[in-house]
């Protein structure tokens, strides 16, 4: 349980850093998306919060660019 909180806190603390960029670097973006997915699966009560964090990562980025970014090898390597 303690590890879950550490992982989720780590993911949440990196979001402000990545949110300053128009589109986060693909490996880092993949890592944060993967961590937030994991946290949402482990902590079902807060899953909506983690989904909102994921949406905030690509806020202001055209949807097409976000979809294409998730298809890149660098993004998938980060997962």
C-alpha positions as CSV (number, residue, x, y, z in Angstrom):
1,X,0.0,0.0,0.0
2,X,2.8,2.4,0.8
3,X,4.5,1.7,-2.6
4,X,1.2,2.6,-4.3
5,X,1.1,6.0,-2.6
6,X,4.8,6.6,-3.5
7,X,4.2,5.7,-7.2
8,X,1.1,7.8,-7.5
9,X,2.7,10.7,-5.7
10,X,5.6,10.5,-8.1
11,X,3.4,10.5,-11.1
12,X,1.4,13.4,-9.8
13,X,4.5,15.5,-9.1
14,X,5.8,15.1,-12.6
15,X,2.7,16.4,-14.2
16,X,3.3,20.1,-13.6
17,X,6.7,19.8,-15.2
18,X,5.3,18.2,-18.3
19,X,2.3,20.4,-18.5
20,X,4.5,23.4,-19.4
21,X,5.5,21.9,-22.7
22,X,3.1,22.0,-25.6
23,X,3.5,18.2,-25.9
24,X,5.7,16.4,-23.5
25,X,8.7,14.4,-24.8
26,X,7.3,11.0,-25.9
27,X,9.2,8.7,-23.5
28,X,8.4,10.9,-20.5
29,X,4.8,11.2,-21.7
30,X,4.6,7.4,-22.0
31,X,6.0,6.9,-18.6
32,X,3.6,9.3,-16.9
33,X,0.6,7.9,-18.8
34,X,1.7,4.4,-17.8
35,X,2.1,5.4,-14.1
36,X,-1.3,7.2,-14.1
37,X,-2.9,4.1,-15.7
38,X,-1.4,1.9,-13.0
39,X,-2.5,4.2,-10.2
40,X,-6.0,4.3,-11.6
41,X,-6.1,0.5,-11.7
42,X,-4.8,0.1,-8.1
43,X,-6.8,2.9,-6.6
44,X,-10.2,2.5,-8.1
45,X,-11.7,5.3,-6.0
46,X,-9.4,7.9,-7.4
47,X,-9.4,6.5,-11.0
48,X,-11.3,9.6,-12.3
49,X,-8.7,11.9,-10.8
50,X,-5.9,10.0,-12.6
51,X,-7.8,10.1,-15.9
52,X,-8.2,13.9,-15.5
53,X,-4.4,14.2,-14.9
54,X,-3.8,12.3,-18.1
55,X,-6.2,14.7,-20.0
56,X,-4.3,17.7,-18.5
57,X,-1.1,16.4,-20.0
58,X,-2.4,17.1,-23.5
59,X,-4.6,20.0,-22.8
60,X,-4.2,22.5,-25.6
61,X,-2.7,20.0,-28.0
62,X,-4.8,19.1,-31.1
63,X,-6.3,15.7,-30.7
64,X,-4.8,14.4,-33.9
65,X,-1.3,15.3,-32.6
66,X,-2.0,13.5,-29.3
67,X,-3.2,10.3,-31.1
68,X,-0.2,10.3,-33.4
69,X,2.1,10.9,-30.4
70,X,0.7,7.8,-28.6
71,X,1.5,5.7,-31.7
72,X,5.3,6.5,-31.7
73,X,7.9,4.0,-30.6
74,X,9.3,6.5,-28.0
75,X,5.9,6.8,-26.3
76,X,5.5,3.0,-26.3
77,X,9.0,2.6,-24.9
78,X,8.1,4.8,-22.0
79,X,5.1,2.6,-21.1
